[in-house]
């Protein structure tokens, strides 16, 4: 039997750009089309084979909100909410250290599929994980073609070669070389999870996952899965309202 996979949902941000909506409610629990964003993420996970456990990493402020949500939500595998103990946007660990925090605290030695808790995408995670497993021990990430060089510079931008390997990665470059942007969906095979510790000990950027992907792509193999379909980046009130409108007009 193939070894299992752990899902890690990143939900420890404070979403200050969405105030006042997120003053007392975490962004992944905001409703889009009458359902919490997080439940739409779990819809995507539900079709995946081999999932052993799902962790949601959050902070002290929102730990109770996620715990209450998880206690009511029915899912096929256990969901555990992990508190990273931070209390404000100023002392937050940042995405990379949150990933490491869960790996260490929960002694994870399996493949990890990392997903941003505010990530709304329409591609199949089963297709993405099949792509990633075929390229192990390299790491993989999901890329979206934003088709606009100007907008690409607001994100982590990847250049890939004909084998889909990431040959260049830049976080928010002033002059992007590609329109392929990183979404917060990453696959780290168990052979490579210790590299996070190595990266953090080198004292690089702790927050934007793109900083880690850039380092990883320069030190080992990283592959980019380019998907079709929509992707919504909910960063501010305007993008939240736009996503809500789009999902409200859908059937589910």
Secondary structure, 3 states (H helix, E strand, C coil): CCCCEEEEEECCCCCHHHCCCCCCCCHHHCEECCEEHHHHHHHHHHCCCCEEEEEEEECCCCHHHHHHHHHHCCCCCCEEEEECCCCCCCCCCCHHHHHHHHHHHCCCCCEEEEEECCEEECCCHHHHHHHHHHCCCCEEEEEEECCCHHHHCCCEEEEECCCCEEEEEEECCCCCCCCEEEEEEEEECHHHCCHHHHHHHCCCCCCCHHHHHHHHHHHCCEEEEEECCCEEECCCHHHHHHHHHHHHCCCC
